[in-house]
């Protein structure tokens, strides 16, 4: 049986419940640093931790789904092909996308 992992709302990676509380502040700081290095037109608003209603029966599943959607919202679409990328990867992709 697979251990119950939680998803980071910033990067979308999975972590154990104890590791996630250590990872999130570091991930947010890394996100801020990378976001400030981007051109102004590619900068994004800081991600907010999603709120999940306490009445849900499967709270971890609901939290993971909300975190996943939050992480996916950080991706930007390519103007040529429509694929989504992190902003720093989008710049590199657009150089070769036709």
C-alpha positions as CSV (number, residue, x, y, z in Angstrom):
1,X,0.0,0.0,0.0
2,X,1.3,3.4,-1.0
3,X,1.9,5.9,1.9
4,X,-0.4,8.9,1.9
5,X,1.5,11.8,0.3
6,X,0.5,15.4,0.1
7,X,1.0,17.7,-2.8
8,X,2.8,21.1,-2.6
9,X,0.5,23.9,-3.8
10,X,3.5,25.8,-5.3
11,X,5.4,23.2,-7.3
12,X,3.0,20.2,-7.5
13,X,5.4,17.6,-6.1
14,X,4.4,15.0,-3.5
15,X,5.8,14.9,0.0
16,X,5.2,13.1,3.3
17,X,3.1,15.1,5.8
18,X,6.1,16.0,7.9
19,X,8.3,16.9,4.9
20,X,5.7,19.2,3.4
21,X,5.7,21.6,6.3
22,X,9.5,21.9,5.9
23,X,9.3,22.1,2.0
24,X,6.6,24.7,1.6
25,X,8.5,27.8,3.0
26,X,11.6,26.9,1.1
27,X,9.7,26.3,-2.1
28,X,7.9,29.6,-1.7
29,X,11.2,31.4,-1.2
30,X,12.6,29.7,-4.3
31,X,9.4,30.7,-6.3
32,X,9.8,34.3,-5.2
33,X,13.5,34.4,-6.3
34,X,12.8,32.8,-9.7
35,X,9.7,35.0,-10.3
36,X,11.7,38.2,-9.6
37,X,14.3,37.2,-12.2
38,X,11.7,36.8,-14.9
39,X,10.8,39.7,-17.4
40,X,7.9,41.8,-16.0
41,X,5.4,40.5,-18.6
42,X,6.0,36.9,-17.4
43,X,5.8,37.5,-13.6
44,X,2.9,35.9,-11.8
45,X,1.0,36.7,-8.6
46,X,2.2,34.8,-5.6
47,X,0.4,31.5,-5.1
48,X,-2.0,31.3,-2.2
49,X,-2.4,28.1,-0.1
50,X,-5.9,26.7,-1.2
51,X,-8.6,26.6,1.5
52,X,-10.5,23.3,1.7
53,X,-13.8,23.0,3.6
54,X,-13.4,21.2,6.8
55,X,-16.6,19.2,6.3
56,X,-15.1,17.0,3.5
57,X,-14.9,13.4,4.4
58,X,-11.6,12.8,2.4
59,X,-9.8,15.9,3.5
60,X,-6.3,14.8,2.2
61,X,-7.7,13.9,-1.2
62,X,-9.5,17.2,-1.4
63,X,-6.4,19.1,-0.2
64,X,-4.3,17.3,-2.8
65,X,-6.7,18.1,-5.5
66,X,-6.8,21.8,-4.6
67,X,-3.0,22.0,-4.3
68,X,-2.6,20.3,-7.7
69,X,-4.9,22.8,-9.3
70,X,-3.0,25.7,-7.6
71,X,0.3,24.4,-9.0
72,X,-1.2,23.9,-12.5
73,X,-2.4,27.5,-12.4
74,X,1.2,28.7,-12.2
75,X,1.9,27.3,-15.7
76,X,1.8,29.6,-18.8
77,X,0.7,28.5,-22.3
78,X,2.9,28.8,-25.3
79,X,1.5,31.2,-27.9
80,X,2.3,28.9,-30.7
81,X,1.4,25.4,-29.6
82,X,-0.6,25.9,-26.5
83,X,1.4,23.6,-24.2
84,X,1.9,24.9,-20.7
85,X,5.3,25.5,-19.0
86,X,6.8,27.2,-16.0
87,X,7.7,30.8,-17.1
88,X,11.5,30.2,-17.2
89,X,11.0,27.0,-19.3
90,X,8.5,28.9,-21.6
91,X,11.2,31.3,-22.7
92,X,13.4,28.4,-23.7
93,X,10.6,26.5,-25.4
94,X,9.5,29.5,-27.5
95,X,13.0,29.7,-29.1
96,X,12.4,26.3,-30.8
97,X,8.6,26.2,-31.1
98,X,7.4,26.8,-34.6
